[in-house]
Amino acid sequence: MTYLQQIINGIVLGHAYALVAIGWTLLLGVARLVNFGHGQMYMLGAFVTWWAVVKAGVPYALALPIAMLVGALFGLVMQRVMLKATLEQNLVSIMIMTLGFGYVLNGGAAMVFGSTGQILETALSRRELAFGELWLTWQDAAIVVAAIAVFVTLKWILDGTRVGRLVRMVAEDPKLAMLAGVNVRRVYYGVFAFEGAAVAFAAGMVAPRTPILTSMGFEEVIMTFVVVVLGGIGSVTGSYVAGVALGLFTALFGALVSPAYTTAAAFLVLIAVLVLRPGGLGAGAAAGVH
């Protein structure tokens, strides 16, 4: 029964990983960029959700879109600063700028929200859903449902809409897309805004399960990196599968061995998979966003 509970925990954790990683997946797939401030944007989204609910008295359902709006604005600001480097694909400058942006966010959050941890409780996190001796909270169930909904919607947008076609054109060849009349800058702005909104939404969903700390972003960016690479660069389906698989692995490894070594073990798995399948779990799909 203990192992069944760990499997349930792993499924919830895996969907949380996938939800946190989805914005980075699209960013890598379209702009071929790594945002090392992604974890700090996650931290900011968690704090904004907490502030809206606890300090401003906003209902949780309204706090989530507020956090998403803040995340999208920060994504737009980040892209505005880095636009020239993005268009030139200056990866070294972009890595340095996003890393610096993350540290600025971390320091700013400590000044505004304080360096002590905060706890966010919602009506969903206080209610349990039990199946005999097995249980999870309604917040856990909401994370699973939200992650599936986000991935299905994004997959539909990318594969079945004009916006998705434009995104895939830029992902394949931005210069050729520009010659074809695509506003590449607008696509980049949209992708960065989506990343900011998506990671803020993920933070708002996951925050009731964990203490909210200014240091939480560093751990998240590591696990997000594992999910995105393991799933295959730019693969939406691969990121979902990798997130769930990593969540199950983390939960079972923590129960059977020790939670202290789960991050190291996750990287060992990543190395093993990349040796056997260099493109990750999504290697069989077409190049670019899919």
Buried (B, 14 or more C-beta within 10 A) or exposed (E): EEEEBBBBBBBBBBBBBBBBBBBBBBBBBBBBBBBBBBBBBBBBBBBBBBBBBBEEEBEBEEBBBBBBBBBBBBBBBBBEEBBEBBBEEBEEBBBEBBBEBBEEBBEEBBEEBEEEEBEBBBEBBEEEEEEEEEEBBBBBBBBBEBBBEBBEEBBEBBEEEEEBBBBBBBBBEBEEBBEEEBEBBEBBBBBBBBBBBBBBBBBBBBBBBBEBBBEBBBBBBEBBBBBBBBBBBBBBBBBBBBBBBBBBBBBBBBBEEEEEEBBEBBEEBBEEBBEEBEBBBBBEBEEBBB
